[in-house]
Amino acid sequence: MVHRRSSLSRIFKPVAFVLAAIYFAVDAAFLTIARPVIRLVGDHWIFASARTWIMSLRPYPTLALFIVPVAILEPAKPLAAYLAATGHVGVGLLVLGIAEVLKLVLIERLFNICRDKLMSIPAFAWGYGKFQRARSWIESLDAWRRMRLFFLTAKRTLRSYVLEMRKSRKGQRPSWQSR
């Protein structure tokens, strides 16, 4: 019986590891998309009073507040998978995208405001250290670096294309002026 458990453990450990790596990679990809939204939201004047209130909280209430976006928006992943599996791929991707961006925006914003308080909680600091190590390992992988290079190249290409389109439009006169 002990042998059977250890063989199952050997089978499921790599599967769990691969699933965790995929999860972190998807979150990291969404984070690159969400960063401009995070900056826009963070600089908005409406959030100044919320920032003041959040900063006044003690560490454990801050942790509870930090968990709320995860608890509310994380179930959107299985919902999106269900929608995609039942033939509603577009709606599933939309739900996944909106939920992920919202979750990352809220968590990133809260973490930036409350990092020191959260790190004063030993269990959080331990978990964050493990998260950082896993993230560093994933980012050190050759596949990650290649995908990062691909996305940066695509971003630069798209940006240069948009700039070229703008330049060409400025040089052309509108059709109503050419008469």
C-alpha positions as CSV (number, residue, x, y, z in Angstrom):
1,M,0.0,0.0,0.0
2,V,2.8,2.4,0.8
3,H,4.5,1.6,-2.5
4,R,1.3,2.5,-4.4
5,R,1.0,5.9,-2.7
6,S,4.6,6.8,-3.5
7,S,4.1,5.8,-7.1
8,L,1.0,7.9,-7.3
9,S,2.9,10.8,-5.7
10,R,5.6,10.4,-8.3
11,I,3.0,10.6,-11.1
12,F,1.0,13.5,-9.7
13,K,3.9,15.7,-8.5
14,P,5.1,16.5,-12.1
15,V,1.5,17.1,-13.2
16,A,0.9,19.5,-10.3
17,F,4.2,21.2,-11.1
18,V,3.4,21.7,-14.8
19,L,-0.1,23.0,-13.9
20,A,1.4,25.4,-11.4
21,A,3.9,26.6,-14.0
22,I,1.2,27.1,-16.5
23,Y,-0.9,29.0,-14.0
24,F,2.1,31.3,-13.1
25,A,2.9,31.8,-16.8
26,V,-0.7,32.8,-17.6
27,D,-0.8,35.2,-14.7
28,A,2.5,36.7,-15.8
29,A,1.3,37.2,-19.3
30,F,-1.9,38.9,-18.1
31,L,0.2,41.1,-15.8
32,T,2.1,42.5,-18.8
33,I,-1.3,43.4,-20.4
34,A,-2.7,44.8,-17.1
35,R,0.3,47.0,-16.2
36,P,-0.9,50.1,-18.2
37,V,-4.4,49.6,-16.7
38,I,-2.8,49.4,-13.2
39,R,-1.0,52.7,-13.8
40,L,-4.1,54.4,-15.1
41,V,-6.3,53.2,-12.2
42,G,-3.6,53.9,-9.6
43,D,-3.1,57.5,-10.6
44,H,-6.9,58.3,-10.7
45,W,-8.0,60.9,-8.1
46,I,-11.0,58.8,-7.0
47,F,-8.7,56.2,-5.4
48,A,-6.8,58.7,-3.2
49,S,-9.3,58.3,-0.3
50,A,-9.4,54.5,-0.8
51,R,-5.6,54.5,-0.6
52,T,-5.7,56.5,2.6
53,W,-8.2,54.1,4.1
54,I,-6.3,51.0,3.0
55,M,-3.0,52.4,4.4
56,S,-4.7,52.9,7.8
57,L,-5.5,49.2,8.2
58,R,-3.5,46.9,10.3
59,P,-1.6,43.9,8.7
60,Y,-4.3,41.2,9.1
61,P,-7.3,43.3,7.9
62,T,-5.0,44.3,5.0
63,L,-4.4,40.6,4.2
64,A,-8.2,39.9,4.3
65,L,-8.7,42.8,1.9
66,F,-5.9,41.4,-0.3
67,I,-7.7,38.1,-0.5
68,V,-11.1,39.5,-1.5
69,P,-10.2,40.0,-5.3
70,V,-8.8,36.5,-5.5
71,A,-11.7,34.9,-3.8
72,I,-14.2,36.7,-6.0
73,L,-12.4,36.6,-9.3
74,E,-10.5,33.3,-9.2
75,P,-13.7,31.2,-9.8
76,A,-13.9,32.9,-13.2
77,K,-11.2,30.6,-14.6
78,P,-13.3,27.4,-14.2
79,L,-16.4,29.3,-15.5
80,A,-14.4,30.4,-18.5
81,A,-13.2,26.9,-19.1
82,Y,-16.8,25.6,-18.8
83,L,-18.0,28.3,-21.3
84,A,-15.3,27.4,-23.8
85,A,-16.0,23.6,-23.4
86,T,-19.7,24.1,-24.1
87,G,-19.0,26.0,-27.3
88,H,-19.0,29.6,-26.1
89,V,-15.3,30.1,-26.7
90,G,-15.5,33.8,-27.3
91,V,-17.5,34.5,-24.2
92,G,-15.2,32.2,-22.2
93,L,-12.1,34.1,-23.3
94,L,-13.8,37.4,-22.6
95,V,-14.8,36.3,-19.1
96,L,-11.2,35.0,-18.5
97,G,-9.6,38.1,-19.8
98,I,-11.8,40.6,-17.8
99,A,-11.5,38.6,-14.6
100,E,-7.8,38.2,-14.9
101,V,-7.1,41.8,-15.7
102,L,-9.4,43.0,-12.9
103,K,-7.8,40.6,-10.4
104,L,-4.3,41.5,-11.3
105,V,-5.1,45.2,-11.3
106,L,-6.6,45.1,-7.8
107,I,-4.0,42.8,-6.4
108,E,-1.1,44.7,-7.8
109,R,-2.5,48.0,-6.6
110,L,-3.2,46.6,-3.1
111,F,0.3,45.0,-3.0
112,N,2.0,48.2,-4.0
113,I,0.2,50.1,-1.3
114,C,0.5,47.5,1.5
115,R,3.7,45.6,0.8
116,D,5.4,46.4,4.1
117,K,2.3,45.5,6.2
118,L,1.8,42.2,4.3
119,M,5.5,41.3,4.6
120,S,5.2,41.7,8.4
121,I,3.0,38.6,8.4
122,P,5.4,35.7,8.6
123,A,3.2,33.2,6.6
124,F,2.6,35.8,3.8
125,A,6.4,36.6,3.6
126,W,7.2,32.9,3.4
127,G,4.6,32.4,0.7
128,Y,5.7,35.4,-1.2
129,G,9.3,34.2,-1.1
130,K,8.2,30.8,-2.5
131,F,6.2,32.7,-5.2
132,Q,9.2,34.8,-6.1
133,R,11.5,31.7,-6.4
134,A,9.0,30.0,-8.6
135,R,8.6,33.1,-10.8
136,S,12.4,33.5,-11.1
137,W,12.7,29.8,-12.1
138,I,10.0,30.2,-14.8
139,E,11.5,33.4,-16.1
140,S,14.9,31.6,-16.3
141,L,13.5,28.9,-18.6
142,D,14.6,29.1,-22.2
143,A,11.0,28.8,-23.4
144,W,10.0,31.8,-21.3
145,R,12.8,33.9,-22.6
146,R,11.9,33.0,-26.2
147,M,8.2,33.8,-25.7
148,R,9.2,37.1,-24.0
149,L,11.4,38.0,-27.0
150,F,8.6,37.0,-29.3
151,F,6.1,39.3,-27.5
152,L,8.6,42.2,-27.3
153,T,9.3,41.9,-31.0
154,A,5.6,41.7,-31.8
155,K,5.0,44.8,-29.6
156,R,7.8,46.8,-31.3
157,T,6.5,45.7,-34.8
158,L,3.0,46.7,-33.9
159,R,4.1,50.0,-32.5
160,S,6.2,50.9,-35.5
161,Y,3.3,49.9,-37.8
162,V,0.9,52.2,-35.9
163,L,3.4,55.0,-36.0
164,E,3.8,54.5,-39.7
165,M,0.1,54.5,-40.2
166,R,-0.2,57.8,-38.3
167,K,2.5,59.4,-40.3
168,S,0.9,58.3,-43.6
169,R,-2.5,59.7,-42.5
170,K,-1.0,63.0,-41.5
171,G,0.6,63.4,-44.9
172,Q,-2.7,62.7,-46.7
173,R,-5.4,65.3,-47.1
174,P,-8.9,64.3,-46.2
175,S,-11.1,63.5,-49.2
176,W,-13.3,66.5,-48.5
177,Q,-10.3,68.9,-48.8
178,S,-8.9,67.5,-52.1
179,R,-11.6,69.1,-54.2
